[in-house]
Amino acid sequence: MKRNLLRWSGLLVMLAGLPALSSAQNSKRLTVPGINNFWFVDKTVSTGGSITSRDLAMPALKKRGIRTVIDLAGGAESGAERAATEAAGMKYLVFAINPMTLDPHPSSRF
């Protein structure tokens, strides 16, 4: 159960380009079919929560100009998400982060 919760609460970060991030004060929540909790951060970065429908989400992301999807949760659904992302013409990267084993030391300075 905890693993499923972690999987579905994982974030996808979508990058439309590589320029530096601007201030997050311009961020706004948007409704994107198939994605919970989707936020437009700036014209190069968006972030979203769980994917409820890959069939709706991936084409909607492509239509918004998203070029890369980064999966921070990893897990059993990554293969299906990779296939749906690549079928929509985007790159898919996995950088799985497990908050249960995450070392807080590097961030303790902040």
Secondary structure as UniProt FT lines:
FT   HELIX           2..9
FT   STRAND          12..15
FT   HELIX           24..26
FT   STRAND          28..32
FT   TURN            33..34
FT   STRAND          35..42
FT   TURN            43..44
FT   STRAND          45..48
FT   HELIX           54..63
FT   TURN            64..65
FT   STRAND          68..71
FT   TURN            76..77
FT   HELIX           78..87
FT   TURN            88..89
FT   STRAND          91..94
FT   TURN            99..101
FT   HELIX           105..108
//
